[in-house]
């Protein structure tokens, strides 16, 4: 799991059927060796732009969808409280 900041929405009007109905966000990784790296994450909790979030990666991200056939490798699973710092 990593900490990241939501930068923007990602819109995809054409996508695999298993992705229909999912909301995608562009997030920037906070801290560590990958700080500043941008990734796209499925949003499972209705995070907003500017929120600092917890992002689950790999098979753990797919498990958040309750389906193993969803082709995602990153999912927003929590919003970090404002009093935390990195």
Phi and psi in radians as a Rosetta constraint file:
Dihedral C 1 N 2 CA 2 C 2 CIRCULARHARMONIC -2.276 0.35
Dihedral N 2 CA 2 C 2 N 3 CIRCULARHARMONIC 2.838 0.35
Dihedral C 2 N 3 CA 3 C 3 CIRCULARHARMONIC -1.738 0.35
Dihedral N 3 CA 3 C 3 N 4 CIRCULARHARMONIC 2.458 0.35
Dihedral C 3 N 4 CA 4 C 4 CIRCULARHARMONIC -2.628 0.35
Dihedral N 4 CA 4 C 4 N 5 CIRCULARHARMONIC 2.906 0.35
Dihedral C 4 N 5 CA 5 C 5 CIRCULARHARMONIC -2.038 0.35
Dihedral N 5 CA 5 C 5 N 6 CIRCULARHARMONIC 2.312 0.35
Dihedral C 5 N 6 CA 6 C 6 CIRCULARHARMONIC -1.280 0.35
Dihedral N 6 CA 6 C 6 N 7 CIRCULARHARMONIC 2.182 0.35
Dihedral C 6 N 7 CA 7 C 7 CIRCULARHARMONIC -1.742 0.35
Dihedral N 7 CA 7 C 7 N 8 CIRCULARHARMONIC -0.735 0.35
Dihedral C 7 N 8 CA 8 C 8 CIRCULARHARMONIC -2.891 0.35
Dihedral N 8 CA 8 C 8 N 9 CIRCULARHARMONIC 2.937 0.35
Dihedral C 8 N 9 CA 9 C 9 CIRCULARHARMONIC -1.445 0.35
Dihedral N 9 CA 9 C 9 N 10 CIRCULARHARMONIC 2.656 0.35
Dihedral C 9 N 10 CA 10 C 10 CIRCULARHARMONIC -2.038 0.35
Dihedral N 10 CA 10 C 10 N 11 CIRCULARHARMONIC 2.152 0.35
Dihedral C 10 N 11 CA 11 C 11 CIRCULARHARMONIC -1.841 0.35
Dihedral N 11 CA 11 C 11 N 12 CIRCULARHARMONIC 2.271 0.35
Dihedral C 11 N 12 CA 12 C 12 CIRCULARHARMONIC -2.365 0.35
Dihedral N 12 CA 12 C 12 N 13 CIRCULARHARMONIC 1.813 0.35
Dihedral C 12 N 13 CA 13 C 13 CIRCULARHARMONIC -1.348 0.35
Dihedral N 13 CA 13 C 13 N 14 CIRCULARHARMONIC -0.434 0.35
Dihedral C 13 N 14 CA 14 C 14 CIRCULARHARMONIC -2.087 0.35
Dihedral N 14 CA 14 C 14 N 15 CIRCULARHARMONIC 2.151 0.35
Dihedral C 14 N 15 CA 15 C 15 CIRCULARHARMONIC -2.749 0.35
Dihedral N 15 CA 15 C 15 N 16 CIRCULARHARMONIC 2.967 0.35
Dihedral C 15 N 16 CA 16 C 16 CIRCULARHARMONIC -1.005 0.35
Dihedral N 16 CA 16 C 16 N 17 CIRCULARHARMONIC 2.523 0.35
Dihedral C 16 N 17 CA 17 C 17 CIRCULARHARMONIC -0.957 0.35
Dihedral N 17 CA 17 C 17 N 18 CIRCULARHARMONIC -0.621 0.35
Dihedral C 17 N 18 CA 18 C 18 CIRCULARHARMONIC -1.211 0.35
Dihedral N 18 CA 18 C 18 N 19 CIRCULARHARMONIC -0.203 0.35
Dihedral C 18 N 19 CA 19 C 19 CIRCULARHARMONIC -1.715 0.35
Dihedral N 19 CA 19 C 19 N 20 CIRCULARHARMONIC -0.127 0.35
Dihedral C 19 N 20 CA 20 C 20 CIRCULARHARMONIC -1.070 0.35
Dihedral N 20 CA 20 C 20 N 21 CIRCULARHARMONIC 2.321 0.35
Dihedral C 20 N 21 CA 21 C 21 CIRCULARHARMONIC 1.618 0.35
Dihedral N 21 CA 21 C 21 N 22 CIRCULARHARMONIC -0.175 0.35
Dihedral C 21 N 22 CA 22 C 22 CIRCULARHARMONIC -1.530 0.35
Dihedral N 22 CA 22 C 22 N 23 CIRCULARHARMONIC 2.509 0.35
Dihedral C 22 N 23 CA 23 C 23 CIRCULARHARMONIC -1.746 0.35
Dihedral N 23 CA 23 C 23 N 24 CIRCULARHARMONIC 2.324 0.35
Dihedral C 23 N 24 CA 24 C 24 CIRCULARHARMONIC -2.010 0.35
Dihedral N 24 CA 24 C 24 N 25 CIRCULARHARMONIC 2.480 0.35
Dihedral C 24 N 25 CA 25 C 25 CIRCULARHARMONIC -2.259 0.35
Dihedral N 25 CA 25 C 25 N 26 CIRCULARHARMONIC 2.539 0.35
Dihedral C 25 N 26 CA 26 C 26 CIRCULARHARMONIC -1.539 0.35
Dihedral N 26 CA 26 C 26 N 27 CIRCULARHARMONIC 2.163 0.35
Dihedral C 26 N 27 CA 27 C 27 CIRCULARHARMONIC -2.172 0.35
Dihedral N 27 CA 27 C 27 N 28 CIRCULARHARMONIC 2.608 0.35
Dihedral C 27 N 28 CA 28 C 28 CIRCULARHARMONIC -1.914 0.35
Dihedral N 28 CA 28 C 28 N 29 CIRCULARHARMONIC 2.192 0.35
Dihedral C 28 N 29 CA 29 C 29 CIRCULARHARMONIC -1.176 0.35
Dihedral N 29 CA 29 C 29 N 30 CIRCULARHARMONIC 2.384 0.35
Dihedral C 29 N 30 CA 30 C 30 CIRCULARHARMONIC -1.834 0.35
Dihedral N 30 CA 30 C 30 N 31 CIRCULARHARMONIC 2.289 0.35
Dihedral C 30 N 31 CA 31 C 31 CIRCULARHARMONIC 1.266 0.35
Dihedral N 31 CA 31 C 31 N 32 CIRCULARHARMONIC 2.893 0.35
Dihedral C 31 N 32 CA 32 C 32 CIRCULARHARMONIC 1.325 0.35
Dihedral N 32 CA 32 C 32 N 33 CIRCULARHARMONIC -3.000 0.35
Dihedral C 32 N 33 CA 33 C 33 CIRCULARHARMONIC -1.172 0.35
Dihedral N 33 CA 33 C 33 N 34 CIRCULARHARMONIC -0.489 0.35
Dihedral C 33 N 34 CA 34 C 34 CIRCULARHARMONIC -1.662 0.35
Dihedral N 34 CA 34 C 34 N 35 CIRCULARHARMONIC 0.227 0.35
Dihedral C 34 N 35 CA 35 C 35 CIRCULARHARMONIC -0.928 0.35
Dihedral N 35 CA 35 C 35 N 36 CIRCULARHARMONIC 2.307 0.35
Dihedral C 35 N 36 CA 36 C 36 CIRCULARHARMONIC 1.626 0.35
Dihedral N 36 CA 36 C 36 N 37 CIRCULARHARMONIC -0.284 0.35
Dihedral C 36 N 37 CA 37 C 37 CIRCULARHARMONIC -1.195 0.35
Dihedral N 37 CA 37 C 37 N 38 CIRCULARHARMONIC 2.436 0.35
Dihedral C 37 N 38 CA 38 C 38 CIRCULARHARMONIC -1.765 0.35
Dihedral N 38 CA 38 C 38 N 39 CIRCULARHARMONIC 2.394 0.35
Dihedral C 38 N 39 CA 39 C 39 CIRCULARHARMONIC -2.417 0.35
Dihedral N 39 CA 39 C 39 N 40 CIRCULARHARMONIC 2.806 0.35
Dihedral C 39 N 40 CA 40 C 40 CIRCULARHARMONIC -1.789 0.35
Dihedral N 40 CA 40 C 40 N 41 CIRCULARHARMONIC 2.283 0.35
Dihedral C 40 N 41 CA 41 C 41 CIRCULARHARMONIC -2.256 0.35
Dihedral N 41 CA 41 C 41 N 42 CIRCULARHARMONIC 2.463 0.35
Dihedral C 41 N 42 CA 42 C 42 CIRCULARHARMONIC -1.246 0.35
Dihedral N 42 CA 42 C 42 N 43 CIRCULARHARMONIC 2.372 0.35
Dihedral C 42 N 43 CA 43 C 43 CIRCULARHARMONIC -1.723 0.35
Dihedral N 43 CA 43 C 43 N 44 CIRCULARHARMONIC 1.944 0.35
Dihedral C 43 N 44 CA 44 C 44 CIRCULARHARMONIC -1.700 0.35
Dihedral N 44 CA 44 C 44 N 45 CIRCULARHARMONIC -0.093 0.35
Dihedral C 44 N 45 CA 45 C 45 CIRCULARHARMONIC -2.280 0.35
Dihedral N 45 CA 45 C 45 N 46 CIRCULARHARMONIC 0.239 0.35
Dihedral C 45 N 46 CA 46 C 46 CIRCULARHARMONIC 1.086 0.35
Dihedral N 46 CA 46 C 46 N 47 CIRCULARHARMONIC 0.862 0.35
Dihedral C 46 N 47 CA 47 C 47 CIRCULARHARMONIC -1.218 0.35
Dihedral N 47 CA 47 C 47 N 48 CIRCULARHARMONIC 2.733 0.35
Dihedral C 47 N 48 CA 48 C 48 CIRCULARHARMONIC -2.028 0.35
Dihedral N 48 CA 48 C 48 N 49 CIRCULARHARMONIC 2.879 0.35
Dihedral C 48 N 49 CA 49 C 49 CIRCULARHARMONIC -1.065 0.35
Dihedral N 49 CA 49 C 49 N 50 CIRCULARHARMONIC 2.317 0.35
Dihedral C 49 N 50 CA 50 C 50 CIRCULARHARMONIC 1.673 0.35
Dihedral N 50 CA 50 C 50 N 51 CIRCULARHARMONIC -0.307 0.35
Dihedral C 50 N 51 CA 51 C 51 CIRCULARHARMONIC -1.175 0.35
Dihedral N 51 CA 51 C 51 N 52 CIRCULARHARMONIC 2.486 0.35
Dihedral C 51 N 52 CA 52 C 52 CIRCULARHARMONIC -1.614 0.35
Dihedral N 52 CA 52 C 52 N 53 CIRCULARHARMONIC 2.280 0.35
Dihedral C 52 N 53 CA 53 C 53 CIRCULARHARMONIC -2.306 0.35
Dihedral N 53 CA 53 C 53 N 54 CIRCULARHARMONIC 2.828 0.35
Dihedral C 53 N 54 CA 54 C 54 CIRCULARHARMONIC -1.685 0.35
Dihedral N 54 CA 54 C 54 N 55 CIRCULARHARMONIC 2.307 0.35
Dihedral C 54 N 55 CA 55 C 55 CIRCULARHARMONIC -2.117 0.35
Dihedral N 55 CA 55 C 55 N 56 CIRCULARHARMONIC 2.201 0.35
Dihedral C 55 N 56 CA 56 C 56 CIRCULARHARMONIC -1.640 0.35
Dihedral N 56 CA 56 C 56 N 57 CIRCULARHARMONIC 2.463 0.35
Dihedral C 56 N 57 CA 57 C 57 CIRCULARHARMONIC -2.041 0.35
Dihedral N 57 CA 57 C 57 N 58 CIRCULARHARMONIC 2.800 0.35
Dihedral C 57 N 58 CA 58 C 58 CIRCULARHARMONIC 1.194 0.35
Dihedral N 58 CA 58 C 58 N 59 CIRCULARHARMONIC -2.528 0.35
Dihedral C 58 N 59 CA 59 C 59 CIRCULARHARMONIC -1.109 0.35
Dihedral N 59 CA 59 C 59 N 60 CIRCULARHARMONIC -0.466 0.35
Dihedral C 59 N 60 CA 60 C 60 CIRCULARHARMONIC -1.117 0.35
Dihedral N 60 CA 60 C 60 N 61 CIRCULARHARMONIC -0.600 0.35
Dihedral C 60 N 61 CA 61 C 61 CIRCULARHARMONIC -1.152 0.35
Dihedral N 61 CA 61 C 61 N 62 CIRCULARHARMONIC -0.745 0.35
Dihedral C 61 N 62 CA 62 C 62 CIRCULARHARMONIC -1.103 0.35
Dihedral N 62 CA 62 C 62 N 63 CIRCULARHARMONIC -0.636 0.35
Dihedral C 62 N 63 CA 63 C 63 CIRCULARHARMONIC -1.130 0.35
Dihedral N 63 CA 63 C 63 N 64 CIRCULARHARMONIC -0.444 0.35
Dihedral C 63 N 64 CA 64 C 64 CIRCULARHARMONIC -1.116 0.35
Dihedral N 64 CA 64 C 64 N 65 CIRCULARHARMONIC -0.411 0.35
Dihedral C 64 N 65 CA 65 C 65 CIRCULARHARMONIC -1.530 0.35
Dihedral N 65 CA 65 C 65 N 66 CIRCULARHARMONIC -0.064 0.35
Dihedral C 65 N 66 CA 66 C 66 CIRCULARHARMONIC 1.052 0.35
Dihedral N 66 CA 66 C 66 N 67 CIRCULARHARMONIC 0.412 0.35
Dihedral C 66 N 67 CA 67 C 67 CIRCULARHARMONIC -2.571 0.35
Dihedral N 67 CA 67 C 67 N 68 CIRCULARHARMONIC 2.382 0.35
Dihedral C 67 N 68 CA 68 C 68 CIRCULARHARMONIC -1.492 0.35
Dihedral N 68 CA 68 C 68 N 69 CIRCULARHARMONIC -0.191 0.35
Dihedral C 68 N 69 CA 69 C 69 CIRCULARHARMONIC -1.608 0.35
Dihedral N 69 CA 69 C 69 N 70 CIRCULARHARMONIC 0.028 0.35
Dihedral C 69 N 70 CA 70 C 70 CIRCULARHARMONIC -1.397 0.35
Dihedral N 70 CA 70 C 70 N 71 CIRCULARHARMONIC 2.168 0.35
Dihedral C 70 N 71 CA 71 C 71 CIRCULARHARMONIC -1.457 0.35
Dihedral N 71 CA 71 C 71 N 72 CIRCULARHARMONIC 1.149 0.35
Dihedral C 71 N 72 CA 72 C 72 CIRCULARHARMONIC -2.163 0.35
Dihedral N 72 CA 72 C 72 N 73 CIRCULARHARMONIC 2.693 0.35
Dihedral C 72 N 73 CA 73 C 73 CIRCULARHARMONIC -2.261 0.35
Dihedral N 73 CA 73 C 73 N 74 CIRCULARHARMONIC 0.168 0.35
Dihedral C 73 N 74 CA 74 C 74 CIRCULARHARMONIC -2.610 0.35
Dihedral N 74 CA 74 C 74 N 75 CIRCULARHARMONIC 2.349 0.35
Dihedral C 74 N 75 CA 75 C 75 CIRCULARHARMONIC -2.451 0.35
Dihedral N 75 CA 75 C 75 N 76 CIRCULARHARMONIC 2.354 0.35
Dihedral C 75 N 76 CA 76 C 76 CIRCULARHARMONIC -1.339 0.35
Dihedral N 76 CA 76 C 76 N 77 CIRCULARHARMONIC 2.144 0.35
Dihedral C 76 N 77 CA 77 C 77 CIRCULARHARMONIC -2.108 0.35
Dihedral N 77 CA 77 C 77 N 78 CIRCULARHARMONIC -0.089 0.35
Dihedral C 77 N 78 CA 78 C 78 CIRCULARHARMONIC -2.890 0.35
Dihedral N 78 CA 78 C 78 N 79 CIRCULARHARMONIC 2.734 0.35
Dihedral C 78 N 79 CA 79 C 79 CIRCULARHARMONIC -1.911 0.35
Dihedral N 79 CA 79 C 79 N 80 CIRCULARHARMONIC 2.263 0.35
Dihedral C 79 N 80 CA 80 C 80 CIRCULARHARMONIC -1.403 0.35
Dihedral N 80 CA 80 C 80 N 81 CIRCULARHARMONIC 2.350 0.35
Dihedral C 80 N 81 CA 81 C 81 CIRCULARHARMONIC -1.072 0.35
Dihedral N 81 CA 81 C 81 N 82 CIRCULARHARMONIC 2.606 0.35
Dihedral C 81 N 82 CA 82 C 82 CIRCULARHARMONIC -1.110 0.35
Dihedral N 82 CA 82 C 82 N 83 CIRCULARHARMONIC -0.399 0.35
Dihedral C 82 N 83 CA 83 C 83 CIRCULARHARMONIC -1.453 0.35
Dihedral N 83 CA 83 C 83 N 84 CIRCULARHARMONIC 0.027 0.35
Dihedral C 83 N 84 CA 84 C 84 CIRCULARHARMONIC -1.543 0.35
Dihedral N 84 CA 84 C 84 N 85 CIRCULARHARMONIC 2.550 0.35
Dihedral C 84 N 85 CA 85 C 85 CIRCULARHARMONIC -2.225 0.35
Dihedral N 85 CA 85 C 85 N 86 CIRCULARHARMONIC 2.778 0.35
